[in-house]
Amino acid sequence: MATQQSRDFPLEVPRAFPKKIQHPETVYFTEPPAKLLERLYPLHTKRSYKKVVNGRELFGKLDPGIACQKCPKLQQLLDKMLELAKS
């Protein structure tokens, strides 16, 4: 079953995501997300990934709740930011 986030990409791109993407906190250390997309877009869509254009479009569709479920460190960061903003 496709998630909303995977439906935001051209169909071929999420199919090519590595299995490690299920654990977002480990992805950055070997291949940052933008680099992964820069590699996958031309291979599977015959067009390039434009970080400013495509990244902005995709970022606007993100669901912070899902991101926090997959990435507990993000939730900790957001909680800390909210705590600091309130104090």
Backbone as CSV, one residue per row, in Angstrom:
resi,resn,N_x,N_y,N_z,CA_x,CA_y,CA_z,C_x,C_y,C_z
1,MET,0.843,-1.183,0.000,0.000,0.000,0.000,0.886,1.244,0.000
2,ALA,0.630,2.151,-0.907,1.435,3.369,-1.015,1.018,4.383,0.040
3,THR,1.993,5.067,0.575,1.693,6.135,1.510,1.426,7.404,0.728
4,GLN,0.843,8.384,1.375,0.607,9.661,0.706,1.919,10.237,0.198
5,GLN,2.971,10.148,1.000,4.251,10.713,0.597,4.777,10.034,-0.662
6,SER,4.661,8.721,-0.768,5.184,8.058,-1.958,4.351,8.414,-3.183
7,ARG,3.085,8.750,-3.011,2.250,9.150,-4.153,2.596,10.553,-4.631
8,ASP,3.299,11.325,-3.836,3.687,12.670,-4.239,4.841,12.657,-5.235
9,PHE,5.570,11.560,-5.313,6.686,11.412,-6.236,6.188,10.824,-7.548
10,PRO,6.936,11.027,-8.648,6.626,10.255,-9.853,6.647,8.771,-9.493
11,LEU,5.743,8.005,-10.012,5.516,6.616,-9.618,6.779,5.769,-9.531
12,GLU,7.696,5.936,-10.451,8.873,5.080,-10.502,9.864,5.372,-9.375
13,VAL,9.870,6.569,-8.844,10.878,6.965,-7.855,10.712,6.218,-6.527
14,PRO,9.532,6.195,-5.898,9.428,5.470,-4.625,9.706,3.975,-4.764
15,ARG,9.411,3.420,-5.918,9.708,1.996,-6.128,11.200,1.726,-6.040
16,ALA,12.013,2.728,-6.339,13.468,2.573,-6.328,14.101,2.959,-4.998
17,PHE,13.299,3.438,-4.048,13.860,3.806,-2.750,14.533,2.596,-2.114
18,PRO,15.697,2.796,-1.505,16.336,1.674,-0.801,15.532,1.307,0.445
19,LYS,15.665,0.063,0.874,14.926,-0.424,2.055,15.254,0.388,3.304
20,LYS,16.480,0.901,3.389,16.888,1.649,4.578,16.086,2.930,4.771
21,ILE,15.342,3.343,3.764,14.560,4.576,3.865,13.458,4.457,4.928
22,GLN,13.140,3.228,5.314,12.159,3.008,6.378,12.678,3.513,7.726
23,HIS,13.985,3.764,7.809,14.616,4.277,9.021,15.321,5.582,8.653
24,PRO,14.570,6.685,8.556,15.114,7.946,8.044,16.364,8.446,8.751
25,GLU,16.505,8.158,10.027,17.658,8.683,10.751,18.966,8.058,10.279
26,THR,18.907,6.964,9.560,20.125,6.335,9.050,20.424,6.737,7.608
27,VAL,19.479,7.318,6.918,19.645,7.623,5.494,20.701,8.683,5.261
28,TYR,20.672,9.755,5.997,21.541,10.904,5.737,23.017,10.554,5.767
29,PHE,23.393,9.627,6.606,24.804,9.340,6.789,25.451,8.686,5.577
30,THR,24.685,8.016,4.749,25.258,7.375,3.574,24.903,8.100,2.285
31,GLU,23.716,8.649,2.215,23.288,9.387,1.024,22.173,10.337,1.438
32,PRO,22.472,11.630,1.537,21.435,12.588,1.939,20.225,12.514,1.008
33,PRO,19.034,12.832,1.505,17.820,12.715,0.695,17.898,13.410,-0.669
34,ALA,18.426,14.617,-0.714,18.495,15.323,-2.002,19.400,14.580,-2.979
35,LYS,20.505,14.035,-2.482,21.415,13.279,-3.351,20.752,11.999,-3.856
36,LEU,19.994,11.348,-2.994,19.259,10.155,-3.398,18.290,10.489,-4.530
37,LEU,17.542,11.571,-4.363,16.585,11.965,-5.400,17.282,12.409,-6.674
38,GLU,18.428,13.079,-6.538,19.191,13.476,-7.724,19.664,12.248,-8.497
39,ARG,19.924,11.163,-7.798,20.357,9.928,-8.453,19.174,9.177,-9.065
40,LEU,18.036,9.112,-8.333,16.903,8.307,-8.777,16.058,8.949,-9.872
41,TYR,15.861,10.263,-9.810,15.003,10.913,-10.807,15.456,10.629,-12.239
42,PRO,16.716,10.873,-12.599,17.110,10.629,-13.982,17.026,9.144,-14.379
43,LEU,17.281,8.262,-13.437,17.236,6.828,-13.727,15.820,6.332,-14.004
44,HIS,14.846,6.914,-13.335,13.489,6.373,-13.373,12.446,7.297,-13.991
45,THR,12.798,8.535,-14.250,11.809,9.455,-14.833,12.303,10.123,-16.105
46,LYS,13.557,9.947,-16.421,14.168,10.582,-17.604,14.184,12.101,-17.496
47,ARG,14.140,12.580,-16.279,14.304,14.016,-16.038,15.084,14.194,-14.744
48,SER,15.629,15.366,-14.559,16.442,15.599,-13.372,15.586,16.055,-12.194
49,TYR,16.136,15.854,-11.006,15.511,16.363,-9.777,16.076,17.751,-9.540
50,LYS,15.198,18.714,-9.428,15.607,20.087,-9.154,15.265,20.389,-7.700
51,LYS,16.287,20.463,-6.891,16.101,20.596,-5.448,15.211,21.784,-5.091
52,VAL,15.443,22.913,-5.706,14.669,24.106,-5.349,13.218,23.971,-5.798
53,VAL,12.993,23.479,-6.998,11.631,23.377,-7.529,10.922,22.157,-6.955
54,ASN,11.476,20.968,-7.206,10.832,19.737,-6.757,10.851,19.609,-5.239
55,GLY,11.954,19.979,-4.626,12.059,19.885,-3.174,11.040,20.766,-2.469
56,ARG,10.875,21.962,-2.971,9.889,22.873,-2.364,8.475,22.314,-2.500
57,GLU,8.179,21.789,-3.678,6.859,21.197,-3.922,6.618,19.995,-3.002
58,LEU,7.606,19.108,-2.920,7.460,17.922,-2.080,7.420,18.275,-0.598
59,PHE,8.251,19.223,-0.173,8.295,19.624,1.236,6.942,20.176,1.685
60,GLY,6.280,20.908,0.788,4.969,21.467,1.113,3.899,20.414,1.336
61,LYS,4.138,19.206,0.866,3.164,18.125,1.002,3.454,17.207,2.187
62,LEU,4.541,17.470,2.896,4.915,16.606,4.016,3.897,16.678,5.149
63,ASP,3.719,15.575,5.817,2.877,15.498,7.005,3.811,15.370,8.204
64,PRO,3.927,16.425,9.032,4.848,16.364,10.169,4.566,15.199,11.113
65,GLY,3.314,14.808,11.244,2.968,13.687,12.116,3.605,12.391,11.652
66,ILE,3.550,12.141,10.352,4.166,10.930,9.799,5.680,11.018,9.925
67,ALA,6.239,12.198,9.656,7.693,12.380,9.767,8.147,12.104,11.199
68,CYS,7.398,12.564,12.179,7.768,12.344,13.579,7.625,10.879,13.985
69,GLN,6.636,10.172,13.421,6.493,8.740,13.707,7.704,7.963,13.196
70,LYS,8.179,8.333,12.027,9.300,7.618,11.416,10.640,8.079,11.977
71,CYS,10.667,9.259,12.543,11.933,9.840,12.976,11.779,10.438,14.379
72,PRO,11.966,9.630,15.420,11.787,10.117,16.786,12.683,11.313,17.130
73,LYS,13.847,11.384,16.530,14.730,12.529,16.804,14.105,13.820,16.309
74,LEU,13.355,13.767,15.223,12.645,14.952,14.738,11.609,15.397,15.772
75,GLN,10.879,14.438,16.331,9.895,14.775,17.360,10.569,15.429,18.556
76,GLN,11.713,14.901,18.972,12.452,15.498,20.086,12.879,16.927,19.743
77,LEU,13.361,17.122,18.524,13.780,18.454,18.090,12.604,19.423,18.094
78,LEU,11.479,19.012,17.559,10.300,19.881,17.518,9.777,20.185,18.921
79,ASP,9.784,19.179,19.795,9.359,19.404,21.181,10.267,20.428,21.866
80,LYS,11.574,20.315,21.651,12.534,21.240,22.252,12.333,22.648,21.696
81,MET,12.112,22.754,20.396,11.881,24.070,19.786,10.618,24.719,20.348
82,LEU,9.571,23.927,20.505,8.332,24.437,21.064,8.529,24.877,22.514
83,GLU,9.272,24.095,23.281,9.581,24.435,24.673,10.330,25.773,24.749
84,LEU,11.323,25.933,23.876,12.110,27.175,23.857,11.260,28.371,23.426
85,ALA,10.371,28.147,22.484,9.520,29.236,21.999,8.545,29.702,23.085
86,LYS,8.084,28.747,23.897,7.149,29.091,24.953,7.811,29.777,26.131
87,SER,9.108,29.556,26.322,9.779,30.139,27.499,10.321,31.525,27.200
